Amino acid sequence: MIAMTVLAPVSDWRDLALCRGVDPAIFHPELEEEDERASDPARAVCFQCPVREACLEHAIAVREKHGVWGGLSSRERRRLIRRRRRAA
């Protein structure tokens, strides 16, 4: 008798993201650069998300220039990148 092991597909972090099914417009507010509060609706989702850190690291790795990723605006991500470079 041959035993077979069935492996469940490994889910991508995106499959677990709370933003799935949420209006993507809240993650790309028009006034993001002028008013950090424009990102508040997106942050409310991000700060409860179990994959927030993976999302943020993805945005940093691919140099996402717009929108809220992992709870940070594009300006905040640029600051984080600069801090990491200085610390390295």
Number of C-alpha atoms within 10 A of each C-alpha: 3 4 5 6 6 6 6 6 6 7 8 10 14 13 11 13 19 16 16 10 7 11 10 12 10 18 25 18 21 14 11 19 15 8 11 14 13 18 22 18 13 26 20 11 18 24 15 12 17 13 18 22 16 16 20 19 14 15 20 18 10 8 13 15 14 17 23 27 25 24 24 22 26 21 15 13 23 16 12 14 14 12 11 10 9 8 7 6
